[in-house]
Amino acid sequence: MRAAEPRPDAALQLRGEGDRLVLSGRLAITALPSPDAFRGAKQVDLSGLTGLDTAGAWLLDDARRNGAELVGLPAGLRPVLDAVAAAVPAPPPTPPRRGLRDLVEDLGRKVVVSASGAAGLVEYLGRFLAALGRALRHPAQFPFTALVHHCQQAGLAAVPIVATISALIGVVLAYQGAFQLRAFGAEIFTVDLIGIAVLREMGILLTAIVVAGRTGAAFTAAIGAMQMREEIDAMRTLDIDPDMALMLPRVLALVLMMPILALIADLAGLLGGAVMSWGALGISPAMFMARLGDRIAVTHAVVGLVKAPVFGLLIGVIGCRAGMQVGGDTESLGRLTSASVVAAIFAVILADAAFSIFFAQVGW
């Protein structure tokens, strides 16, 4: 005689009795009611349940957390509810109210972090100068091949984007200057505006920002990847100085190439301004060059070019220092790459402000 097949569990049924909810049947994901069905229920009678899975247990635990009392749960189903309730993460604690003392403490911590970052920058600047001194004393150890490679990557490869951005900035300056000066009949002074703005500030500043985002981030990523793979530790084991092999050619390449990029940016900016002045104001290129030569002193170009190697030094040192601080995970690599770009741009703008004050005091 064939044994009878087990009867499947009955379908879930809900019955409301005032603020009391009665469940019967199987509470599973295949027939899961909405959480709103438990809203307003003070007591949930589970004596009629014949089955329970984790989805139903989560629904019951959620109702219990919202104030409902669970009664009559069969003993065979209680372990499922207990396991799900234990696995639900606790809500995050409410942060305490922050007073004046906490705000001052946070400010102090940020000041200390900033001071330690500045001290680390000075440390790596000293390491670069020490490596440069050793290379000059022992020319055979100078990484000339690496220097040429990084000069090509940081200088020649950056010419198109630097020239394009500078030319567009020259166009913007010419258009905005013509628009504002036309009301006074002084459109010719647009040439003076373009010459002074591009040669003194915009050319070198935009070049430094582009190089910080392009080359400084590349320095951090390259050295940080080597740090993650423990290649720098292997170099020290092989008696290879990482400062001499990694930091010196990169920073020196930026110091050498930044004046060249700044000069290209100046020429591109003046060219863009001249084209826009010709089209918008009718100032011919010959008139533009004549006005530029008569009204713009050479000191304006010198001021911009003097800043270039300093900006290159800051960008290179900050990028290499951030790469050396990368840990063993990709998260630190991405975080420090972004931080190095922000720090380099901030340092460039801060140095530019210091240069502006200094040149104003000496009368340049």
C-alpha positions as CSV (number, residue, x, y, z in Angstrom):
1,M,0.0,0.0,0.0
2,R,1.5,3.4,-1.0
3,A,2.2,5.9,1.8
4,A,0.2,9.1,1.7
5,E,2.0,12.2,0.5
6,P,2.4,15.0,3.1
7,R,-0.2,17.7,2.9
8,P,1.3,21.1,1.9
9,D,1.0,24.0,4.4
10,A,-2.1,26.0,4.1
11,A,-2.0,29.5,2.5
12,L,-1.4,32.4,4.8
13,Q,-4.5,34.1,6.2
14,L,-4.6,37.4,8.2
15,R,-7.6,38.3,10.4
16,G,-7.8,41.6,12.3
17,E,-9.6,41.8,15.6
18,G,-9.4,45.4,16.7
19,D,-5.7,46.0,17.6
20,R,-5.1,42.3,17.5
21,L,-3.9,40.5,14.4
22,V,-4.3,36.7,13.9
23,L,-2.0,34.9,11.4
24,S,-2.6,31.3,10.2
25,G,-0.9,29.2,7.5
26,R,2.6,29.5,6.2
27,L,4.4,32.9,6.4
28,A,7.0,32.7,3.7
29,I,8.3,34.9,0.9
30,T,5.9,33.4,-1.6
31,A,2.9,34.9,0.3
32,L,4.5,37.8,2.2
33,P,2.1,40.5,3.3
34,S,3.0,44.2,3.3
35,P,4.6,45.6,6.5
36,D,1.6,48.0,6.6
37,A,-0.6,45.1,7.5
38,F,1.1,45.0,11.0
39,R,0.8,48.8,11.5
40,G,-1.4,49.6,14.5
41,A,-1.5,46.1,15.8
42,K,-0.7,45.8,19.5
43,Q,-0.7,42.0,19.5
44,V,0.0,39.4,16.8
45,D,-1.3,35.9,17.4
46,L,1.0,33.3,15.7
47,S,-0.5,30.1,17.1
48,G,-2.0,29.2,13.8
49,L,1.4,29.4,11.9
50,T,2.4,26.2,10.1
51,G,5.6,27.4,8.5
52,L,8.1,30.3,8.6
53,D,11.1,31.3,6.5
54,T,13.7,34.1,7.0
55,A,11.7,36.7,5.1
56,G,8.6,36.0,7.3
57,A,10.8,36.1,10.4
58,W,12.2,39.4,9.4
59,L,8.7,40.8,8.9
60,L,7.7,39.5,12.4
61,D,10.8,41.0,14.0
62,D,10.2,44.3,12.3
63,A,6.6,44.3,13.7
64,R,8.0,43.5,17.2
65,R,10.5,46.4,16.9
66,N,7.6,48.7,16.1
67,G,5.8,47.8,19.3
68,A,3.7,44.7,18.5
69,E,3.7,41.8,20.9
70,L,4.2,38.3,19.3
71,V,2.2,35.6,21.1
72,G,1.6,31.9,20.5
73,L,4.5,31.2,18.2
74,P,5.0,27.4,17.9
75,A,8.2,26.2,19.5
76,G,9.4,24.7,16.2
77,L,9.4,28.0,14.5
78,R,11.0,30.1,17.3
79,P,14.7,29.3,16.3
80,V,14.1,30.9,12.9
81,L,12.8,34.1,14.4
82,D,15.6,34.2,17.0
83,A,18.3,33.7,14.3
84,V,16.9,36.4,12.1
85,A,16.5,38.8,15.1
86,A,20.1,38.2,16.1
87,A,21.4,38.9,12.6
88,V,19.6,42.2,12.2
89,P,22.2,45.0,12.7
90,A,21.6,47.4,15.6
91,P,20.7,50.9,14.6
92,P,23.7,53.3,14.7
93,P,23.9,55.3,18.0
94,T,22.7,58.8,17.9
95,P,25.7,61.1,18.0
96,P,25.9,63.3,21.0
97,R,25.3,67.0,20.7
98,R,28.6,68.8,19.9
99,G,29.5,71.6,22.1
100,L,32.0,74.4,21.9
101,R,34.7,72.2,23.4
102,D,34.2,69.5,20.7
103,L,34.4,72.1,17.9
104,V,37.6,73.6,19.3
105,E,39.1,70.1,19.7
106,D,38.3,69.3,16.1
107,L,39.8,72.5,14.9
108,G,42.9,71.8,16.9
109,R,43.2,68.3,15.4
110,K,42.9,69.7,11.9
111,V,45.6,72.3,12.7
112,V,47.9,69.6,14.0
113,V,47.3,67.5,10.8
114,S,48.0,70.5,8.6
115,A,51.2,71.3,10.5
116,S,52.4,67.7,10.2
117,G,51.6,67.8,6.5
118,A,53.7,71.0,6.1
119,A,56.5,69.4,8.1
120,G,56.4,66.3,5.9
121,L,56.6,68.6,2.8
122,V,59.7,70.2,4.2
123,E,61.2,66.8,5.0
124,Y,60.7,65.6,1.4
125,L,62.0,68.8,0.1
126,G,65.2,68.2,2.1
127,R,65.4,64.7,0.8
128,F,65.2,65.9,-2.8
129,L,68.0,68.5,-2.2
130,A,70.1,65.8,-0.5
131,A,69.6,63.4,-3.4
132,L,70.5,66.3,-5.8
133,G,73.6,67.0,-3.9
134,R,74.7,63.3,-4.0
135,A,74.0,63.2,-7.7
136,L,76.1,66.3,-8.3
137,R,79.0,64.9,-6.2
138,H,78.8,61.5,-8.0
139,P,77.7,62.2,-11.6
140,A,77.9,58.5,-12.5
141,Q,74.9,57.9,-10.2
142,F,72.8,60.6,-11.8
143,P,69.6,59.1,-13.3
144,F,69.9,60.9,-16.6
145,T,67.8,58.4,-18.6
146,A,64.9,58.7,-16.1
147,L,65.2,62.5,-16.2
148,V,64.9,62.6,-20.0
149,H,61.9,60.2,-19.8
150,H,60.1,62.3,-17.2
151,C,60.9,65.5,-19.1
152,Q,59.2,64.1,-22.1
153,Q,56.1,62.9,-20.1
154,A,55.8,66.0,-18.0
155,G,56.8,68.6,-20.6
156,L,56.4,67.6,-24.2
157,A,53.2,65.5,-23.6
158,A,51.6,68.4,-21.7
159,V,52.1,71.0,-24.4
160,P,48.8,70.4,-26.3
161,I,46.6,70.8,-23.3
162,V,48.5,73.7,-21.8
163,A,48.5,75.6,-25.1
164,T,44.8,74.9,-25.7
165,I,43.7,76.1,-22.3
166,S,45.9,79.1,-22.4
167,A,44.7,80.2,-25.8
168,L,41.1,79.8,-24.7
169,I,41.8,81.9,-21.6
170,G,43.3,84.5,-23.8
171,V,40.1,84.5,-25.9
172,V,38.0,84.9,-22.7
173,L,40.1,87.7,-21.4
174,A,39.9,89.6,-24.7
175,Y,36.1,89.1,-25.0
176,Q,35.3,90.1,-21.4
177,G,37.8,93.0,-21.4
178,A,36.3,94.3,-24.7
179,F,32.8,94.0,-23.3
180,Q,33.6,95.9,-20.2
181,L,35.9,98.6,-21.7
182,R,33.7,99.3,-24.7
183,A,31.3,101.3,-22.4
184,F,34.2,103.7,-21.7
185,G,35.5,103.9,-25.2
186,A,38.8,102.3,-24.0
187,E,38.8,99.1,-26.0
188,I,42.5,99.6,-26.8
189,F,43.3,98.9,-23.2
190,T,42.2,95.3,-23.8
191,V,45.7,94.6,-25.1
192,D,47.2,95.8,-21.8
193,L,44.7,93.6,-19.8
194,I,45.6,90.6,-21.9
195,G,49.3,91.1,-21.7
196,I,49.5,91.7,-17.9
197,A,47.0,89.0,-17.0
198,V,48.5,86.3,-19.2
199,L,52.2,87.1,-18.6
200,R,52.0,87.7,-14.8
201,E,49.3,85.4,-13.6
202,M,47.1,83.4,-15.8
203,G,49.7,81.7,-18.0
204,I,51.8,80.2,-15.2
205,L,48.9,79.6,-12.8
206,L,46.8,77.6,-15.3
207,T,49.9,75.7,-16.4
208,A,50.6,74.8,-12.7
209,I,47.1,73.7,-12.1
210,V,47.1,71.5,-15.3
211,V,50.4,70.0,-14.4
212,A,49.3,69.4,-10.8
213,G,46.2,67.5,-12.0
214,R,48.0,65.7,-14.8
215,T,51.6,65.0,-13.8
216,G,51.4,65.3,-10.0
217,A,48.6,62.7,-9.9
218,A,50.7,60.5,-12.2
219,F,53.7,60.7,-9.8
220,T,51.5,59.7,-6.9
221,A,49.9,56.8,-8.7
222,A,53.2,55.4,-10.1
223,I,55.1,55.6,-6.8
224,G,52.1,54.5,-4.9
225,A,51.6,51.4,-7.1
226,M,55.3,50.5,-6.4
227,Q,54.7,51.0,-2.7
228,M,51.7,48.6,-2.8
229,R,53.8,45.9,-4.6
230,E,56.6,46.5,-2.1
231,E,59.0,47.3,-4.9
232,I,60.4,50.3,-2.9
233,D,61.3,47.9,-0.1
234,A,63.0,45.7,-2.6
235,M,65.0,48.7,-3.9
236,R,66.2,49.4,-0.4
237,T,67.2,45.8,0.0
238,L,69.2,46.0,-3.2
239,D,70.9,49.2,-1.9
240,I,69.1,51.4,-4.4
241,D,68.2,54.8,-3.0
242,P,64.4,55.5,-3.8
243,D,65.0,59.2,-3.5
244,M,67.7,59.1,-6.1
245,A,65.9,56.7,-8.4
246,L,62.3,57.8,-8.1
247,M,62.0,61.3,-6.6
248,L,65.0,63.1,-8.0
249,P,64.3,62.6,-11.8
250,R,60.6,63.4,-11.4
251,V,60.9,66.6,-9.4
252,L,63.9,67.8,-11.4
253,A,62.0,67.2,-14.6
254,L,59.2,69.4,-13.4
255,V,61.6,72.1,-12.2
256,L,63.2,72.2,-15.7
257,M,60.0,71.9,-17.8
258,M,57.7,74.3,-16.0
259,P,59.4,77.4,-17.3
260,I,59.2,76.0,-20.9
261,L,55.5,75.2,-20.4
262,A,54.9,78.6,-18.9
263,L,56.5,80.3,-21.9
264,I,54.3,78.2,-24.3
265,A,51.3,79.1,-22.2
266,D,52.1,82.8,-22.4
267,L,52.5,82.7,-26.2
268,A,49.3,80.7,-26.6
269,G,47.4,83.1,-24.4
270,L,48.6,86.1,-26.2
271,L,47.8,84.5,-29.5
272,G,44.3,83.7,-28.4
273,G,43.8,87.2,-27.1
274,A,45.2,88.7,-30.4
275,V,42.8,86.6,-32.5
276,M,39.8,87.6,-30.4
277,S,40.8,91.3,-30.4
278,W,41.1,91.2,-34.1
279,G,37.7,89.6,-34.5
280,A,35.8,91.5,-31.8
281,L,37.5,94.9,-31.8
282,G,39.2,95.2,-35.2
283,I,42.7,95.5,-33.6
284,S,45.0,94.0,-36.2
285,P,47.8,91.7,-35.1
286,A,50.4,94.3,-36.0
287,M,48.6,96.9,-33.9
288,F,48.3,94.3,-31.1
289,M,52.0,93.5,-31.1
290,A,52.9,97.2,-31.3
291,R,50.7,98.1,-28.3
292,L,52.0,95.1,-26.4
293,G,55.6,96.1,-27.0
294,D,55.0,99.7,-26.0
295,R,52.9,99.2,-22.9
296,I,53.9,95.8,-21.4
297,A,57.3,95.7,-19.7
298,V,59.6,92.7,-19.9
299,T,59.3,92.4,-16.1
300,H,55.8,91.1,-16.4
301,A,57.0,88.1,-18.3
302,V,60.0,87.7,-15.9
303,V,57.6,87.6,-12.9
304,G,55.6,84.7,-14.5
305,L,58.7,82.8,-15.4
306,V,60.3,83.2,-12.0
307,K,57.3,81.4,-10.4
308,A,57.5,78.4,-12.7
309,P,60.4,76.4,-11.2
310,V,59.0,77.0,-7.7
311,F,55.6,75.7,-8.7
312,G,57.2,72.7,-10.4
313,L,59.2,72.0,-7.2
314,L,56.1,72.1,-5.1
315,I,54.0,69.9,-7.4
316,G,56.8,67.3,-7.7
317,V,57.6,67.1,-4.0
318,I,53.9,66.8,-3.0
319,G,53.2,64.2,-5.6
320,C,56.2,62.0,-4.7
321,R,55.5,62.4,-0.9
322,A,51.9,61.2,-1.4
323,G,53.1,58.2,-3.4
324,M,55.5,57.2,-0.7
325,Q,52.7,57.3,1.9
326,V,50.4,54.8,0.1
327,G,49.6,51.7,2.0
328,G,48.9,48.2,0.9
329,D,45.4,48.7,-0.5
330,T,44.0,50.5,-3.6
331,E,41.7,52.6,-1.4
332,S,44.7,54.5,0.0
333,L,46.1,54.8,-3.5
334,G,43.0,56.6,-4.8
335,R,42.6,58.7,-1.6
336,L,46.2,59.9,-1.7
337,T,46.2,60.5,-5.4
338,S,43.2,62.9,-5.0
339,A,44.7,64.4,-1.9
340,S,48.0,65.1,-3.7
341,V,46.2,67.0,-6.5
342,V,44.3,69.1,-4.0
343,A,47.4,69.8,-1.9
344,A,49.5,70.7,-4.9
345,I,46.9,73.2,-6.3
346,F,46.5,74.7,-2.8
347,A,50.3,75.0,-2.4
348,V,50.6,76.6,-5.9
349,I,47.9,79.2,-5.2
350,L,49.4,79.9,-1.7
351,A,52.8,80.4,-3.3
352,D,51.4,82.6,-6.0
353,A,49.8,84.8,-3.4
354,A,53.2,85.1,-1.6
355,F,54.9,85.9,-4.9
356,S,52.3,88.6,-5.6
357,I,52.9,90.3,-2.2
358,F,56.7,90.1,-2.6
359,F,56.7,91.6,-6.1
360,A,54.3,94.3,-5.0
361,Q,56.7,95.2,-2.2
362,V,59.8,95.3,-4.5
363,G,57.8,97.3,-7.1
364,W,57.7,94.8,-10.0
